């Protein structure tokens, strides 16, 4: 049985998975600054910034959660700093 090679599979605009991860990581730098300045960033803003690329969008949210941000939920579609 053949399996997909994640290193060479093309996603939106012909990007590989590794390229999508790099884009998501670079987006997080910008988004963290915006969260610091404005207190939050809406999911729609993130989706717009990643040019509606679903994989990069999901990876961006994943990395923000990894870095200690509250990524919200379907009732509260925004990313903000955790308040302890």
Number of C-alpha atoms within 10 A of each C-alpha: 2 4 5 7 9 11 11 12 12 14 16 13 7 10 15 16 19 13 15 20 18 14 17 22 18 12 20 18 11 10 20 20 12 14 16 12 10 10 12 19 19 15 19 12 13 21 16 11 14 16 11 14 15 13 15 26 22 15 19 25 20 15 17 23 17 11 12 11 19 17 22 15 10 7 6 10 12 17 23 21 17 10 6 3
